[in-house]
Each structure stands twice: as structure tokens, then as C-alpha cells.
Amino acid sequence: MRLGLSITGVLGVLLIAKNRGLIAKVKPIMESLISQANFRISHQLYEEVLQTANELD
């Protein structure tokens, strides 16, 4: 935290948006980021985000 600001990454923003009911699912947005925006994420982090979002099959 610097200057009273907290830093949140893209995946954190997606999780917050889902928790607030702004988006229904995180997975399709992550898939779009990976396929269309060349967003890179480890398999482990991908699974952790889905688990946190309760979207792990």
C-alpha cells in the first residue's frame, strides 16, 4: 500500500466483480484474456482463481 492506495491485479478485479454481482463468471473472461489479449497466467494460478470463484469443475 503506497499513498493510501492498494494495488489489485486483473484477476483480483475479476474476483471482486463476481463477488459484487457485476459479472456472472470469471472463467469466460479469463479465457478471452488468454486467447485474445495474449494474457499469460500459470496453470496453478488459473486453477486457484477458478477455485476462489467457485468455478472449478
N, CA, C and O atoms as a DFTB+ gen file, in Angstrom:
228 C
 N C O
     1  1       0.852      -1.167       0.000
     2  2       0.000       0.000       0.000
     3  2       0.902       1.235       0.000
     4  3       1.730       1.414       0.893
     5  1       0.731       2.060      -0.991
     6  2       1.531       3.274      -1.095
     7  2       0.592       4.451      -1.332
     8  3      -0.342       4.357      -2.128
     9  1       0.840       5.535      -0.652
    10  2      -0.009       6.728      -0.762
    11  2      -1.467       6.421      -0.427
    12  3      -2.378       7.084      -0.923
    13  1      -1.676       5.422       0.409
    14  2      -3.027       5.060       0.794
    15  2      -3.795       4.291      -0.262
    16  3      -5.008       4.116      -0.146
    17  1      -3.097       3.830      -1.296
    18  2      -3.747       3.086      -2.377
    19  2      -3.351       1.621      -2.312
    20  3      -2.190       1.297      -2.061
    21  1      -4.299       0.747      -2.535
    22  2      -3.965      -0.668      -2.635
    23  2      -3.952      -1.053      -4.108
    24  3      -4.707      -0.511      -4.915
    25  1      -3.090      -1.987      -4.439
    26  2      -2.947      -2.412      -5.829
    27  2      -3.651      -3.750      -6.007
    28  3      -3.449      -4.677      -5.223
    29  1      -4.472      -3.842      -7.035
    30  2      -5.178      -5.073      -7.355
    31  2      -4.951      -5.385      -8.819
    32  3      -5.114      -4.519      -9.679
    33  1      -4.574      -6.622      -9.104
    34  2      -4.340      -7.037     -10.483
    35  2      -5.633      -7.375     -11.208
    36  3      -6.721      -7.312     -10.636
    37  1      -5.494      -7.729     -12.459
    38  2      -6.648      -8.042     -13.311
    39  2      -7.480      -9.173     -12.719
    40  3      -8.706      -9.081     -12.664
    41  1      -6.823     -10.227     -12.281
    42  2      -7.566     -11.368     -11.747
    43  2      -8.278     -11.007     -10.447
    44  3      -9.388     -11.475     -10.193
    45  1      -7.649     -10.185      -9.634
    46  2      -8.295      -9.709      -8.411
    47  2      -9.518      -8.870      -8.709
    48  3     -10.535      -8.976      -8.023
    49  1      -9.423      -8.034      -9.734
    50  2     -10.566      -7.209     -10.141
    51  2     -11.711      -8.100     -10.616
    52  3     -12.873      -7.835     -10.308
    53  1     -11.388      -9.154     -11.362
    54  2     -12.434     -10.083     -11.818
    55  2     -13.122     -10.758     -10.632
    56  3     -14.346     -10.890     -10.617
    57  1     -12.346     -11.182      -9.647
    58  2     -12.939     -11.823      -8.470
    59  2     -13.814     -10.849      -7.684
    60  3     -14.884     -11.225      -7.207
    61  1     -13.373      -9.621      -7.548
    62  2     -14.178      -8.601      -6.861
    63  2     -15.471      -8.351      -7.630
    64  3     -16.543      -8.249      -7.033
    65  1     -15.370      -8.254      -8.945
    66  2     -16.558      -8.015      -9.774
    67  2     -17.566      -9.149      -9.618
    68  3     -18.770      -8.902      -9.547
    69  1     -17.085     -10.384      -9.565
    70  2     -18.005     -11.512      -9.385
    71  2     -18.646     -11.459      -8.003
    72  3     -19.853     -11.659      -7.868
    73  1     -17.847     -11.193      -6.986
    74  2     -18.384     -11.121      -5.620
    75  2     -19.430     -10.027      -5.467
    76  3     -20.345     -10.150      -4.653
    77  1     -19.303      -8.967      -6.239
    78  2     -20.269      -7.857      -6.176
    79  2     -21.445      -8.044      -7.128
    80  3     -22.333      -7.194      -7.193
    81  1     -21.453      -9.146      -7.863
    82  2     -22.551      -9.426      -8.778
    83  2     -22.483      -8.658     -10.082
    84  3     -23.481      -8.561     -10.796
    85  1     -21.318      -8.109     -10.404
    86  2     -21.171      -7.341     -11.646
    87  2     -20.948      -8.246     -12.853
    88  3     -21.282      -7.882     -13.980
    89  1     -20.387      -9.415     -12.612
    90  2     -20.226     -10.421     -13.665
    91  2     -20.698     -11.755     -13.107
    92  3     -20.630     -11.990     -11.900
    93  1     -21.176     -12.623     -13.986
    94  2     -21.680     -13.920     -13.540
    95  2     -20.561     -14.934     -13.360
    96  3     -20.583     -15.734     -12.425
    97  1     -19.577     -14.898     -14.263
    98  2     -18.496     -15.882     -14.233
    99  2     -17.163     -15.237     -14.577
   100  3     -17.087     -14.323     -15.397
   101  1     -16.118     -15.733     -13.936
   102  2     -14.755     -15.268     -14.168
   103  2     -14.117     -16.028     -15.331
   104  3     -13.376     -15.446     -16.124
   105  1     -14.405     -17.322     -15.432
   106  2     -13.728     -18.194     -16.397
   107  2     -13.813     -17.700     -17.841
   108  3     -12.776     -17.641     -18.501
   109  1     -14.981     -17.343     -18.370
   110  2     -15.016     -16.910     -19.771
   111  2     -14.213     -15.637     -20.028
   112  3     -13.668     -15.452     -21.116
   113  1     -14.140     -14.773     -19.042
   114  2     -13.360     -13.544     -19.205
   115  2     -11.873     -13.872     -19.191
   116  3     -11.106     -13.321     -19.981
   117  1     -11.460     -14.772     -18.291
   118  2     -10.060     -15.191     -18.288
   119  2      -9.701     -15.861     -19.611
   120  3      -8.626     -15.618     -20.159
   121  1     -10.595     -16.699     -20.120
   122  2     -10.342     -17.372     -21.401
   123  2     -10.189     -16.355     -22.529
   124  3      -9.320     -16.513     -23.387
   125  1     -11.009     -15.326     -22.539
   126  2     -10.895     -14.272     -23.557
   127  2      -9.577     -13.523     -23.424
   128  3      -8.926     -13.226     -24.425
   129  1      -9.184     -13.219     -22.204
   130  2      -7.908     -12.537     -21.984
   131  2      -6.743     -13.377     -22.503
   132  3      -5.821     -12.850     -23.126
   133  1      -6.789     -14.673     -22.247
   134  2      -5.715     -15.570     -22.674
   135  2      -5.680     -15.696     -24.193
   136  3      -4.611     -15.613     -24.799
   137  1      -6.836     -15.897     -24.808
   138  2      -6.864     -16.157     -26.254
   139  2      -6.790     -14.898     -27.112
   140  3      -6.231     -14.936     -28.208
   141  1      -7.338     -13.794     -26.639
   142  2      -7.419     -12.598     -27.479
   143  2      -6.424     -11.504     -27.100
   144  3      -6.033     -10.701     -27.947
   145  1      -6.017     -11.467     -25.841
   146  2      -5.136     -10.382     -25.402
   147  2      -3.744     -10.882     -25.028
   148  3      -2.931     -10.138     -24.479
   149  1      -3.479     -12.159     -25.335
   150  2      -2.173     -12.756     -25.034
   151  2      -1.824     -12.630     -23.546
   152  3      -0.661     -12.466     -23.178
   153  1      -2.852     -12.710     -22.705
   154  2      -2.671     -12.667     -21.251
   155  2      -2.030     -13.974     -20.819
   156  3      -2.500     -15.050     -21.191
   157  1      -0.975     -13.890     -20.047
   158  2      -0.259     -15.094     -19.616
   159  2      -0.507     -15.340     -18.137
   160  3      -0.443     -14.432     -17.309
   161  1      -0.790     -16.593     -17.838
   162  2      -1.087     -16.989     -16.463
   163  2      -0.648     -18.441     -16.290
   164  3      -0.834     -19.259     -17.191
   165  1      -0.075     -18.756     -15.150
   166  2       0.333     -20.139     -14.905
   167  2      -0.911     -20.996     -14.694
   168  3      -1.968     -20.504     -14.299
   169  1      -0.759     -22.279     -14.965
   170  2      -1.874     -23.204     -14.776
   171  2      -2.306     -23.211     -13.306
   172  3      -3.498     -23.268     -13.002
   173  1      -1.329     -23.155     -12.405
   174  2      -1.633     -23.162     -10.974
   175  2      -2.463     -21.944     -10.572
   176  3      -3.446     -22.080      -9.843
   177  1      -2.078     -20.760     -11.037
   178  2      -2.826     -19.548     -10.701
   179  2      -4.216     -19.587     -11.332
   180  3      -5.193     -19.179     -10.703
   181  1      -4.311     -20.073     -12.567
   182  2      -5.592     -20.224     -13.258
   183  2      -6.543     -21.067     -12.402
   184  3      -7.694     -20.692     -12.181
   185  1      -6.043     -22.211     -11.926
   186  2      -6.858     -23.105     -11.097
   187  2      -7.232     -22.440      -9.771
   188  3      -8.361     -22.590      -9.303
   189  1      -6.301     -21.711      -9.166
   190  2      -6.574     -21.041      -7.891
   191  2      -7.656     -19.977      -8.035
   192  3      -8.516     -19.839      -7.165
   193  1      -7.613     -19.232      -9.125
   194  2      -8.630     -18.201      -9.358
   195  2      -9.993     -18.857      -9.547
   196  3     -10.986     -18.402      -8.980
   197  1     -10.045     -19.925     -10.342
   198  2     -11.318     -20.622     -10.542
   199  2     -11.840     -21.210      -9.238
   200  3     -13.044     -21.182      -8.981
   201  1     -10.947     -21.738      -8.419
   202  2     -11.368     -22.290      -7.132
   203  2     -11.920     -21.181      -6.232
   204  3     -12.951     -21.362      -5.584
   205  1     -11.246     -20.055      -6.195
   206  2     -11.705     -18.922      -5.388
   207  2     -13.067     -18.429      -5.859
   208  3     -13.898     -18.004      -5.056
   209  1     -13.287     -18.491      -7.180
   210  2     -14.547     -18.034      -7.765
   211  2     -15.628     -19.120      -7.731
   212  3     -16.736     -18.912      -8.227
   213  1     -15.305     -20.273      -7.149
   214  2     -16.228     -21.422      -7.120
   215  2     -16.648     -21.846      -8.517
   216  3     -17.814     -22.162      -8.755
   217  1     -15.688     -21.852      -9.445
   218  2     -15.966     -22.248     -10.821
   219  2     -15.108     -23.429     -11.262
   220  3     -15.040     -23.736     -12.452
   221  1     -14.462     -24.082     -10.323
   222  2     -13.613     -25.221     -10.656
   223  2     -14.493     -26.445     -10.847
   224  3     -15.264     -26.816      -9.962
   225  1     -14.369     -27.065     -12.010
   226  2     -15.203     -28.248     -12.316
   227  2     -14.670     -29.490     -11.661
   228  3     -15.248     -30.566     -11.815
